Amino acid sequence: MTYCPPLLAAALLLFTQSALADIGSRIWATGGVSTIEGSAGGGLSPWALLGSYASDEEWGGTLALSQAETDDYTLAVTGAGVTWNNRLELTLARQTLDLDELVFTLKNGFGLEQDELTQDIVGAKLRLAGDVLYSPWGQWSAGLQYKRQREFTVPAAIGARDDSGTDVYLSGSKLFFAAVMDRNLLVNATVRATRANQGGLLGFGGDRNNGHELMAEASLGLFLDRHWLVGAEYRQKPDNLSFATEDDWWDVFVAWVPDRRLALTAALVNLGDVATLEDQQGLYLQLQGSF
């Protein structure tokens, strides 16, 4: 089973608790957490917010470890990001998908015995205008994510066209003060142009479609207080492969921010049918440090 190395997790926790340097002047929790693709946002979808607490004339960064366990798959993600002047965010992420039960399908149907897939993602996000707290129309950012499969045998066998591709997205985020029971509400909407199969883990393009399509994503987060955020996300997906129908993703999450240097997120995720294996639901956990 793929897992987050315990020594790396311990090092991250030790670093975030012991760092003495200034980590930026932005308001508590306004950097969000890290998505499974490395960008700042929720677990599944990027937000217009940039990672860390870096404000104007400041640098900041994040380190994150994530793991999702569904009925038949295990996904582990290691990510890092740096933010400059609350204007530009650069991120790196590596995803490792343990195929678990799918190995038997691949072996019997295609003669393949590969038991995991690995994808590298390089991301950039630029804040275009506005501020999530004080601008009437919120904050707007544009981003891109270049993704490359490190093992293309399985995606090629099921009909994927390419081992790499680029997602481009536009996000808008707004925090509404005292909106629900006197608590602050964060709303985010993202439009993504993509040709990625299962986020790129099963390659890019296919026999049904090989061009970029526009997909909608949305997030809601309610701050119970400055330490606790609960919410939900939805992510629309393309359907490029005849091999298997691709369903949309959604989750419900809770994030705990006990310190400006540390955030812990847990979510119940529903990925629908993934590569012929039905109704993939499970638990997602993430530990993020900011500096």
C-alpha positions in Angstrom: 0.0 0.0 0.0 1.2 3.5 -0.8 1.6 5.7 2.2 3.1 9.0 3.4 6.5 8.3 4.9 6.3 8.7 8.6 9.7 10.3 8.9 8.8 12.9 6.4 5.5 13.6 8.2 7.3 13.9 11.5 9.9 16.3 10.0 7.1 18.5 8.6 5.4 18.6 11.9 8.6 19.4 13.8 9.5 22.1 11.2 6.2 23.9 11.4 6.1 23.9 15.2 9.7 25.1 15.7 10.2 27.6 12.9 10.9 31.0 14.3 10.8 33.1 11.2 8.0 35.5 10.3 5.5 33.6 8.1 3.7 36.5 6.7 1.1 39.1 7.7 -2.1 37.9 6.1 -5.1 37.1 8.2 -5.5 33.6 9.8 -6.3 30.8 7.4 -6.5 33.0 4.3 -4.1 30.7 2.4 -6.5 27.8 2.3 -4.9 24.3 2.3 -3.3 22.4 -0.6 -5.2 20.6 -3.3 -4.2 17.2 -4.5 -2.5 19.0 -7.4 -0.5 21.3 -5.2 -2.3 24.6 -5.7 -3.8 26.5 -2.7 -7.5 25.8 -2.3 -9.6 22.9 -0.9 -8.7 19.3 -1.3 -10.1 18.8 -4.8 -10.3 22.3 -6.4 -8.0 25.4 -6.5 -9.2 28.7 -5.1 -8.3 32.2 -6.1 -6.4 32.4 -2.8 -2.6 32.0 -2.9 -0.8 29.7 -0.5 0.9 30.6 2.8 0.5 34.0 4.6 2.7 36.1 2.4 1.3 39.6 1.8 2.7 42.4 -0.3 6.5 42.6 -0.3 6.7 39.1 1.5 7.7 35.6 0.5 6.0 32.5 1.9 5.8 28.8 1.4 3.9 25.6 2.1 4.7 21.9 2.5 1.9 19.3 2.4 1.4 15.6 2.8 -1.9 14.1 1.7 -3.5 10.6 1.4 -6.8 9.4 0.2 -8.1 5.9 0.8 -11.1 4.7 -1.2 -12.6 1.3 -1.5 -10.2 0.2 -4.2 -7.5 2.9 -4.5 -4.9 4.7 -2.4 -3.6 8.1 -3.5 -0.6 9.7 -1.8 0.5 13.3 -2.6 3.6 15.3 -1.6 3.5 18.9 -2.4 5.4 22.2 -1.9 4.7 25.8 -2.9 6.2 29.3 -2.7 4.3 32.6 -2.9 5.7 36.0 -3.8 4.1 39.3 -2.8 0.6 37.6 -2.6 0.8 37.9 -6.4 2.4 34.7 -7.7 2.2 31.1 -6.5 4.5 28.4 -7.8 3.9 24.8 -6.8 5.2 21.2 -7.3 3.3 18.0 -6.5 3.9 14.3 -6.9 0.9 11.9 -6.9 1.3 8.2 -6.5 -1.8 6.1 -7.1 -1.8 2.5 -5.8 -4.1 0.6 -8.2 -5.0 -2.1 -5.6 -8.0 -4.0 -7.0 -7.5 -2.7 -10.5 -4.4 -4.7 -10.9 -6.5 -7.9 -11.4 -8.6 -6.2 -14.1 -5.4 -4.9 -15.9 -3.7 -8.3 -15.7 -6.7 -10.3 -17.0 -7.8 -7.7 -19.7 -4.5 -6.3 -20.9 -1.8 -8.5 -19.6 -0.4 -5.7 -17.4 0.9 -6.2 -13.9 1.7 -2.5 -13.0 0.5 -1.8 -9.5 0.9 2.0 -9.3 0.8 5.2 -11.3 2.9 8.3 -10.6 2.3 11.8 -11.9 4.3 15.0 -11.4 2.5 18.4 -11.5 4.1 21.9 -11.9 1.7 24.7 -11.1 1.6 28.5 -11.4 -1.2 30.8 -10.2 -1.4 34.6 -10.7 -3.6 36.9 -8.6 -5.3 39.1 -11.2 -7.4 41.5 -9.2 -9.3 42.0 -5.9 -9.0 40.8 -2.4 -11.0 37.9 -0.9 -11.8 39.9 2.3 -12.5 43.5 1.2 -13.2 43.7 -2.5 -16.9 43.6 -3.4 -16.4 41.1 -6.1 -13.8 39.1 -4.2 -10.4 37.9 -5.5 -9.7 36.6 -9.0 -6.7 34.4 -10.0 -5.7 32.5 -13.1 -3.6 29.4 -13.0 -2.1 26.5 -15.0 -1.0 23.0 -14.1 1.4 21.1 -16.3 1.0 17.4 -15.6 3.2 14.5 -16.7 2.7 10.7 -16.2 5.8 8.9 -15.2 4.4 5.4 -16.2 2.3 5.6 -19.4 1.8 1.9 -20.1 -1.6 1.6 -18.3 -3.1 4.8 -19.6 -2.0 4.0 -23.2 -3.5 0.5 -22.9 -6.9 1.9 -21.9 -6.9 4.5 -24.7 -5.3 7.7 -23.4 -3.6 9.7 -26.2 -0.8 11.5 -24.3 1.3 11.1 -21.2 1.3 14.9 -20.4 -1.1 17.8 -20.6 -1.8 21.3 -19.2 -4.9 22.4 -17.3 -5.8 26.1 -17.4 -8.2 27.6 -14.9 -9.8 30.8 -13.6 -10.9 31.1 -10.0 -12.9 33.6 -8.0 -13.1 33.6 -4.2 -15.1 35.8 -1.8 -15.4 35.8 2.0 -18.8 37.0 3.3 -18.6 38.3 6.8 -21.2 37.1 9.3 -23.2 35.5 6.5 -24.5 32.3 8.2 -25.4 32.4 11.9 -23.0 35.3 12.3 -20.2 33.2 10.9 -18.0 33.9 7.9 -18.6 32.1 4.6 -16.1 31.5 1.9 -17.4 30.9 -1.6 -15.3 29.8 -4.6 -16.0 29.1 -8.2 -13.5 27.7 -10.7 -13.7 27.1 -14.5 -11.0 24.7 -15.8 -10.0 23.8 -19.3 -8.7 20.3 -19.3 -8.3 17.0 -21.2 -7.0 15.0 -18.3 -8.4 11.6 -17.4 -9.0 11.2 -13.7 -7.0 14.4 -13.1 -4.2 13.1 -15.4 -3.5 9.9 -13.5 -5.0 7.9 -16.5 -3.3 10.1 -19.1 -4.7 12.8 -21.3 -7.3 12.7 -24.1 -8.9 9.6 -25.5 -10.9 7.9 -28.2 -14.1 9.9 -27.3 -12.5 13.3 -27.1 -8.9 14.6 -27.4 -9.5 18.4 -26.9 -9.7 20.7 -23.9 -13.2 21.0 -22.4 -14.5 23.6 -19.9 -15.3 22.0 -16.5 -17.0 23.7 -13.5 -15.8 23.5 -9.9 -17.3 25.0 -6.7 -16.5 25.2 -3.0 -18.2 26.4 0.1 -16.5 26.8 3.5 -18.0 28.0 6.8 -15.7 29.3 9.5 -17.0 28.0 12.8 -14.3 30.2 14.4 -10.8 31.1 13.3 -9.5 27.5 14.0 -12.2 25.4 12.4 -13.6 25.4 8.8 -16.3 23.0 7.5 -17.5 22.8 3.9 -18.0 21.0 0.7 -16.5 20.8 -2.9 -17.7 19.7 -6.3 -15.5 19.1 -9.4 -16.9 18.3 -12.8 -14.9 15.9 -14.9 -14.5 15.2 -18.7 -15.3 11.8 -20.2 -12.7 11.0 -22.8 -12.3 7.2 -22.6 -14.7 4.5 -23.9 -12.9 2.1 -21.5 -14.8 3.6 -18.5 -17.2 6.4 -17.8 -15.6 9.2 -15.6 -17.8 10.6 -12.9 -17.6 14.0 -11.1 -15.9 14.3 -7.8 -17.2 15.8 -4.5 -16.3 15.9 -0.9 -17.3 17.3 2.5 -14.4 18.4 4.7 -13.3 19.9 8.0 -10.1 21.8 8.5 -8.4 22.6 11.8 -5.9 25.4 11.9 -4.5 25.3 15.5 -1.5 27.6 14.6 -0.6 29.8 11.6 2.1 27.3 10.8 0.0 24.2 10.8 -3.3 23.0 9.2 -4.9 19.5 9.3 -7.7 18.6 6.9 -10.0 15.6 6.9 -12.7 14.9 4.2 -15.1 12.3 3.1 -14.6 12.0 -0.7 -16.8 10.5 -3.4 -15.0 9.9 -6.8 -17.8 7.8 -8.4 -16.7 5.1 -10.8 -13.0 5.0 -11.5 -11.6 2.8 -14.3 -14.4 0.2 -14.1 -14.4 0.0 -10.3 -17.7 1.4 -9.0 -18.6 3.9 -6.3 -15.2 4.9 -4.9 -15.7 6.6 -1.6 -13.3 7.0 1.3 -11.3 9.2 3.6 -8.9 12.0 2.7 -6.3 13.4 5.2 -3.8 16.2 4.8 -1.1 17.8 7.0 0.1 21.2 5.8 2.9 23.4 7.1 3.3 27.1 6.3 6.5 29.2 6.6 
